[in-house]
Amino acid sequence: MRKFETGKNAGGTHATRRHVRRGSAAAAALLACLIAPAPSAAANPIVEPVAADPSIVRASDGAYYMYTTGDDWGDGQGLRGMSVFTSFDLTDWKFVDDVFSEIPGWHPADNYVWAPHVIESDSGYSLYYALPGGANPCIGLATAPGPAGPWTDLGRPVFCAEDVGVQGTIDPFVWDDGTTKTMFVGNFKGVYAIPLNAEGTAPAGEPVRVADERFEGPHVEYRDGYYYLFLSSGHCCNGADTAYRVLVGRSESLTGPYVDRKGDDLDGGGGALILAGSDPWAGPGHNTVVTDDAGDDWIVYHAIPRDNLQLPSGAQRREGMIDRIVWANGWPEIGDGSPSSTRPAVPRTDLPVRVSLTADTSTKLPASGGVIEATLLVEAPDDAPYTGQVWAGAVRPNGEEGEPVLDPIDVDLAAGETLEERIAFTVSDGAANGTYGLYAFAGTHGGEIVEFGAVTARKSDGLSDVGEPVDVMTLRVRETAR
């Protein structure tokens, strides 16, 4: 067993770092203890404080990007124009930016931007979104050369309700088969499939109704000869009484008819229920589906924690969630049908190194602040070594970076070796209320990041002042082997 040099961290303490190679019985037993907490590091929620109506794409560099509805997080930044997050493993996510730093000129003032859906093409990324507008809601479009932007708005609607002769034209989902584009839209006034032109910038055919007035938030998957239409039903944002839930139907044709297991049409009362609320979680819904590197499908959606229903702004707290889909007899199933019921299963992604953070103390802080302690694990794959750097930092509720938690250290792990450290950060009583993020990164400091782990902590809500800096953060280390 090799020993890292003793060094000094940003908080002024010294640290002795050790790592373990798998192989011996003792090492295997030790590693079982070290690796066991990993699922809780990726436990739901995967995004706080809010990640409503998620859409996910995977970029060419292997990173995932999530796009969510605009909301006022109550962090002093006001109403956000849709938000972008990134992840390498689908469980640890980091805020990147808002889609719009300035509201496009054709948008009505003070109007929320809802339900983004992003697709990739040879020319870049297209982000479709909903702009509610009373009886004439519209679908907008922004494009970018990369998944993080910068985004350029089309400058006009793709269409509005009056243009296509149907009501409730929000919650866009675009099916692009490489030849044609079809947009699904719907918000409790029927769900419709609408052909688009080749550029995806205007309607190019008559709407086809595929589901009735109970539904919104369409998402389509294709598997083994069937199109599967995922829909959400019920009020999304009614506090503890929210009955939002996910139902599904399937069809051999993209434009239906979609039927459930009993053969009942989704446009006539049908729908197979696959996800509904539980004691801890209310209103799971408006989902997307993503496939990991092992070929497993995962449903990503929002849900409301019953013990913390609202954001400081008064908006519904809809946190990002993930669960595994199991396909049984041609139908998707999600654990016992409730949020987070497929834990401890987590997605499997091919990465050069695995980084995880597990909270060792409560992540709910009172107004007086406190200390968040976490265990950092850096794990080389079983079949390859990892050489690079590891470092850690924190992010304040307004998105600004705090003091370093762990300065960059060089690591040289043989295949199957694991490095463990305990890190901690302190949030003072005068620091802003809201959600703090603790992040540990692997890669080259100041250059490429190849993986990161995350822990979020929530200081009691209600204060909008975000100018107070986080206290200097201290590092603690636990010996992992002798």
C-alpha positions in Angstrom: 0.0 0.0 0.0 1.3 3.4 -1.0 1.0 6.5 1.0 0.3 10.0 -0.3 2.5 12.8 0.9 1.3 14.8 3.8 0.1 18.3 2.8 -1.8 21.3 4.0 -5.3 22.1 2.8 -7.0 25.4 2.4 -8.3 25.4 5.9 -4.7 25.1 7.3 -4.9 21.6 8.7 -2.7 18.7 7.7 -3.9 15.5 6.1 -2.5 12.1 5.6 -4.0 10.4 2.6 -4.0 6.6 2.0 -5.6 4.4 -0.6 -6.5 0.7 -0.8 -5.9 -1.8 -3.6 -8.5 -4.6 -4.0 -7.3 -8.1 -3.8 -6.6 -9.4 -0.2 -9.5 -10.5 2.0 -8.7 -7.7 4.4 -8.7 -5.1 1.6 -11.9 -6.6 0.2 -13.6 -6.4 3.6 -12.4 -2.8 4.0 -13.6 -1.8 0.6 -17.0 -3.3 1.2 -17.3 -0.9 4.1 -16.0 2.0 2.1 -18.2 1.4 -1.0 -21.4 0.6 0.9 -22.4 4.2 1.6 -22.2 5.1 -2.1 -25.9 4.7 -3.0 -26.8 7.3 -0.3 -24.5 9.7 -2.0 -26.7 9.4 -5.1 -30.0 9.2 -3.2 -33.0 11.2 -4.3 -33.4 14.0 -4.9 -30.7 14.4 -7.5 -31.3 18.1 -8.0 -32.3 20.7 -5.4 -34.0 23.0 -4.8 -36.0 22.7 -8.0 -35.8 20.9 -11.3 -39.3 20.8 -12.7 -40.1 19.3 -16.1 -36.7 17.9 -16.9 -35.3 17.1 -20.3 -31.9 15.4 -20.7 -29.4 15.0 -23.5 -25.9 13.4 -23.6 -23.2 15.4 -25.3 -20.3 14.0 -27.4 -17.9 14.3 -24.4 -20.1 11.9 -22.4 -21.5 14.5 -20.1 -25.3 14.7 -19.5 -27.2 18.0 -19.6 -30.5 18.6 -17.9 -32.9 21.5 -18.8 -35.7 22.5 -16.4 -38.6 24.9 -16.2 -38.0 28.5 -15.2 -38.7 29.2 -11.5 -37.9 31.7 -8.8 -35.7 29.7 -6.5 -35.9 32.3 -3.7 -32.1 32.8 -3.9 -32.2 36.5 -4.7 -31.7 35.9 -8.4 -35.4 36.4 -9.3 -37.2 34.5 -12.0 -34.9 32.2 -14.0 -35.4 31.7 -17.7 -35.0 27.9 -17.6 -32.0 26.3 -16.0 -29.2 24.0 -17.2 -27.4 21.4 -15.1 -24.7 18.9 -16.0 -23.6 15.4 -14.7 -21.3 12.6 -15.7 -23.2 9.8 -13.9 -26.9 11.0 -13.9 -27.0 11.2 -10.1 -24.6 14.1 -9.2 -25.6 17.3 -10.9 -24.2 20.8 -11.0 -25.9 24.0 -12.0 -24.4 25.4 -15.2 -26.4 28.5 -16.2 -29.8 29.8 -17.1 -30.8 29.5 -20.8 -31.8 33.1 -21.1 -29.8 35.9 -19.4 -32.2 38.3 -21.2 -35.8 37.6 -22.0 -36.4 37.4 -25.8 -38.1 40.6 -27.0 -41.3 38.8 -28.3 -42.0 37.3 -24.8 -44.6 39.1 -22.7 -43.1 40.7 -19.6 -42.9 38.7 -16.4 -44.0 35.5 -18.1 -42.6 32.1 -16.9 -40.9 29.9 -19.5 -41.9 26.3 -19.1 -41.1 22.7 -19.9 -38.0 22.7 -22.1 -37.3 19.8 -24.5 -33.9 19.6 -26.1 -32.8 17.6 -29.2 -29.4 17.3 -30.9 -28.7 17.5 -34.6 -25.7 17.9 -36.9 -26.1 21.7 -36.6 -26.2 21.8 -32.7 -28.9 21.8 -30.1 -32.5 22.9 -30.3 -34.4 23.8 -27.2 -38.2 23.9 -27.5 -40.1 25.6 -24.7 -43.6 26.6 -23.6 -44.7 30.2 -23.1 -48.1 30.3 -21.4 -50.4 33.0 -22.6 -54.0 32.6 -21.5 -56.0 31.2 -24.3 -53.2 31.4 -26.8 -50.1 29.7 -25.4 -47.1 29.5 -27.7 -44.1 27.2 -28.3 -40.7 28.9 -28.6 -37.3 27.7 -29.9 -33.7 28.5 -29.0 -30.7 27.0 -30.7 -27.0 26.6 -29.6 -23.8 25.2 -30.9 -23.2 23.3 -27.7 -25.4 21.8 -24.9 -24.5 24.6 -22.4 -25.2 27.4 -24.9 -25.0 30.2 -25.7 -28.7 30.1 -26.8 -30.1 32.2 -29.7 -33.9 32.5 -29.7 -35.8 32.1 -33.0 -37.3 35.5 -32.3 -40.9 34.3 -32.9 -43.1 31.4 -31.9 -42.8 28.0 -33.6 -46.6 28.2 -33.3 -49.3 29.3 -30.9 -52.6 27.6 -30.1 -54.5 29.7 -32.6 -52.1 28.8 -35.4 -52.8 25.1 -35.1 -56.4 25.2 -34.0 -55.9 23.4 -30.7 -55.8 24.6 -27.1 -53.2 23.9 -24.4 -50.2 24.1 -26.6 -47.5 23.8 -23.9 -45.2 21.0 -22.7 -43.5 20.3 -26.1 -41.8 17.0 -26.9 -40.2 16.6 -30.4 -39.8 13.2 -32.0 -37.1 13.4 -34.7 -36.5 10.3 -36.7 -33.8 11.9 -38.9 -36.3 12.4 -41.7 -39.3 14.1 -40.1 -40.1 16.0 -36.9 -43.3 15.6 -34.9 -44.1 17.7 -31.9 -46.3 16.4 -29.1 -48.0 19.1 -27.0 -50.8 19.1 -24.4 -52.0 20.7 -21.2 -55.3 19.2 -20.0 -57.1 20.1 -23.3 -56.0 17.0 -25.2 -52.5 15.9 -26.2 -51.7 16.3 -29.9 -49.0 15.2 -32.3 -48.3 18.0 -34.8 -46.0 17.6 -37.8 -43.2 20.2 -38.2 -41.3 21.4 -41.2 -37.8 20.0 -41.8 -36.2 22.9 -39.9 -38.4 22.3 -36.9 -39.4 26.0 -36.9 -43.1 25.8 -38.0 -46.1 23.4 -38.2 -46.4 21.5 -41.4 -49.6 19.4 -41.1 -52.8 18.8 -39.2 -52.7 18.0 -35.5 -53.6 14.4 -34.5 -55.2 13.9 -31.0 -53.5 11.1 -29.1 -54.8 11.5 -25.5 -57.6 13.1 -23.7 -58.0 16.1 -21.4 -56.6 14.3 -18.3 -53.0 14.7 -19.4 -50.0 16.9 -20.0 -46.2 16.5 -20.2 -45.8 14.0 -23.1 -42.7 12.0 -23.6 -42.2 9.2 -26.3 -39.9 6.2 -26.2 -39.5 3.6 -28.9 -38.8 0.0 -27.9 -39.2 -3.4 -29.6 -41.7 -2.3 -32.2 -43.8 0.0 -30.0 -43.9 3.7 -29.3 -44.5 4.3 -25.6 -46.3 7.6 -24.7 -45.6 8.7 -21.1 -48.0 11.3 -19.8 -48.7 13.1 -16.5 -52.1 13.5 -15.0 -53.5 15.6 -12.0 -52.6 19.0 -10.6 -48.8 19.4 -10.5 -48.6 22.0 -7.8 -51.3 21.6 -5.1 -49.0 21.2 -2.1 -49.5 18.1 0.0 -52.7 17.3 -1.9 -50.9 17.1 -5.2 -52.1 14.0 -7.1 -49.7 14.4 -10.1 -48.7 11.0 -11.5 -47.4 9.2 -14.6 -49.3 6.9 -16.9 -48.3 5.2 -20.1 -49.7 3.7 -23.3 -48.2 2.2 -26.4 -48.8 2.1 -30.1 -47.3 0.6 -33.2 -47.7 4.1 -34.8 -46.2 7.3 -33.6 -49.5 9.1 -33.9 -51.5 6.4 -32.1 -53.9 5.1 -31.1 -52.1 4.6 -27.7 -53.6 1.9 -25.5 -52.9 0.6 -22.0 -52.4 -3.0 -20.8 -56.2 -3.6 -21.0 -56.4 -2.2 -24.5 -58.1 1.0 -23.3 -57.3 4.1 -25.4 -55.5 7.0 -23.7 -57.9 9.2 -25.7 -60.8 7.6 -24.0 -60.1 7.1 -20.3 -57.2 4.6 -20.6 -53.7 4.7 -19.2 -51.4 2.3 -17.2 -50.3 4.0 -13.9 -46.6 3.5 -13.3 -45.6 6.2 -10.8 -47.6 8.0 -8.1 -47.0 9.8 -4.8 -46.0 8.3 -1.4 -45.7 9.3 2.2 -42.4 11.2 1.7 -43.0 12.4 -1.9 -46.0 14.1 -3.5 -46.8 14.7 -7.2 -44.1 12.7 -9.2 -44.4 13.5 -12.9 -43.4 15.3 -16.1 -40.7 12.9 -16.9 -38.0 12.2 -19.4 -36.3 8.8 -20.0 -32.5 8.3 -20.4 -30.4 5.1 -21.0 -27.2 4.4 -19.2 -24.1 2.7 -20.6 -25.3 -0.7 -19.4 -28.4 -0.3 -21.5 -30.8 0.2 -18.6 -33.5 2.9 -18.8 -34.1 5.5 -16.1 -37.0 7.8 -15.6 -36.1 11.3 -14.5 -38.9 13.4 -13.1 -39.8 16.0 -10.5 -41.5 15.4 -7.1 -42.4 17.4 -4.1 -40.9 16.6 -0.6 -43.9 16.6 1.8 -41.7 17.9 4.6 -40.7 21.0 2.6 -43.4 21.9 0.1 -42.4 25.4 -1.0 -39.5 27.4 -2.2 -38.7 30.7 -0.3 -40.4 32.5 -3.2 -43.7 30.6 -2.5 -43.4 28.5 -5.6 -43.8 24.7 -5.3 -40.6 22.9 -4.5 -40.3 20.3 -7.3 -37.0 18.5 -6.9 -35.2 16.3 -9.5 -35.6 12.6 -9.1 -34.4 9.4 -10.8 -35.6 5.7 -10.8 -34.8 2.7 -12.8 -37.3 1.4 -15.4 -37.7 -2.4 -15.7 -39.4 -3.6 -18.8 -41.7 -6.6 -18.1 -43.9 -8.2 -20.7 -43.6 -5.2 -22.9 -44.5 -2.6 -20.3 -42.4 -0.2 -18.1 -42.4 -0.7 -14.4 -40.8 1.4 -11.7 -40.1 -0.3 -8.4 -43.3 -0.4 -6.3 -44.7 2.5 -8.3 -43.6 5.2 -5.8 -40.7 7.8 -6.0 -37.3 6.5 -5.1 -38.5 2.9 -4.8 -35.7 1.5 -7.0 -32.9 2.6 -4.7 -30.1 1.6 -4.0 -29.8 1.0 -7.8 -28.0 3.8 -9.6 -27.2 4.2 -13.3 -24.0 2.7 -14.7 -21.8 5.0 -16.8 -18.4 4.3 -18.3 -16.0 6.7 -16.6 -12.2 6.9 -16.2 -12.7 7.3 -12.5 -15.6 7.3 -10.1 -16.1 10.2 -7.6 -18.8 10.2 -4.9 -19.6 12.2 -1.9 -21.7 10.9 1.0 -23.1 13.2 3.7 -22.1 12.1 7.1 -24.2 14.7 9.0 -27.6 16.2 8.4 -27.9 18.3 5.3 -30.7 20.4 6.8 -29.2 23.4 8.6 -31.0 25.8 10.9 -30.8 29.6 10.5 -27.8 29.6 12.8 -25.9 27.5 10.2 -23.7 24.5 10.9 -21.1 22.1 9.6 -21.7 19.6 6.8 -19.3 16.6 6.8 -19.0 14.3 3.9 -16.9 11.3 2.8 -15.2 11.6 -0.5 -14.4 8.4 -2.4 -12.2 8.3 -5.5 -12.3 4.9 -7.2 -10.4 3.7 -10.2 -12.2 1.2 -12.5 -11.5 -2.5 -12.0 -9.9 -2.7 -15.4 -7.9 0.5 -15.7 -5.7 2.8 -13.6 -6.5 6.5 -13.0 -3.9 9.3 -12.9 -5.0 12.8 -12.5 -6.0 15.3 -9.9 -8.8 15.6 -7.3 -10.1 18.8 -5.6 -13.2 20.1 -3.9 -15.1 23.3 -3.5 -18.5 24.7 -2.5 -21.1 26.8 -4.3 -23.3 29.4 -2.6 -27.1 29.6 -3.1 -26.5 32.4 -5.8 -24.2 30.1 -7.8 -21.0 31.8 -6.8 -18.1 29.6 -5.7 -16.9 29.8 -2.1 -13.4 29.2 -0.7 -11.7 25.9 -1.8 -12.5 22.9 0.4 -9.7 20.8 -0.9 -6.8 22.1 -3.0 -5.8 20.0 -6.0 -3.9 16.8 -5.1 -2.3 14.5 -7.5 -3.5 10.9 -7.5 -2.2 7.8 -9.1 -4.5 4.9 -8.5 -4.0 1.4 -9.9 -6.9 -0.5 -11.3 -9.4 -1.1 -8.5 -7.8 1.2 -6.0 -9.9 3.6 -3.9 -8.9 6.8 -2.1 -11.1 8.0 0.8 -11.2 11.3 2.6 -13.5 13.2 4.9 -14.2 16.8 4.0 -16.4 19.4 5.7 -17.6 22.9 5.3 -19.1 25.4 7.7 -21.9 27.8 6.9 -22.1 30.7 9.3 -25.3 32.0 10.9 -24.9 35.2 8.8 -24.6 33.3 5.5 -27.5 33.4 3.1 -30.3 30.9 3.4 -30.8 28.5 0.6 -29.1 25.5 -1.0 -25.3 25.1 -0.8 -23.5 22.6 -3.0 -20.3 20.7 -2.0 -18.5 19.3 -5.1 -15.5 17.0 -5.5 -13.9 16.9 -8.9 -11.5 14.6 -10.8 -9.6 15.6 -13.9 -7.1 18.4 -14.4 -7.6 21.5 -12.2 -8.2 24.5 -14.3 -8.7 22.2 -17.3 -10.9 19.2 -18.2 -13.2 17.7 -15.6 -14.0 14.0 -16.1 -16.2 13.3 -13.1 -17.6 14.9 -10.0 -19.5 14.0 -6.9 -22.0 16.3 -5.1 -23.7 16.8 -1.8 -26.3 19.6 -1.3 -27.2 21.2 2.0 -30.2 23.4 2.8 -30.0 26.3 5.2 -33.4 27.3 6.5 -35.3 29.1 3.8 -36.8 32.6 3.8 -33.8 35.0 3.5 -33.0 36.5 0.1 -29.7 38.1 1.0 -27.1 36.2 -0.9 -24.1 38.5 -0.5 -22.6 37.0 2.7 -19.7 34.6 1.9 -19.4 31.1 3.2 -17.0 30.7 6.1 -13.6 29.3 5.4 -14.0 25.6 5.0 -12.0 23.0 6.8 -10.8 19.5 5.8 -10.8 16.4 7.9 -9.4 13.1 7.0 -10.1 9.6 8.3 -7.4 6.8 8.2 -8.6 4.1 5.9 -6.0 1.4 6.5 -2.8 0.7 8.3 
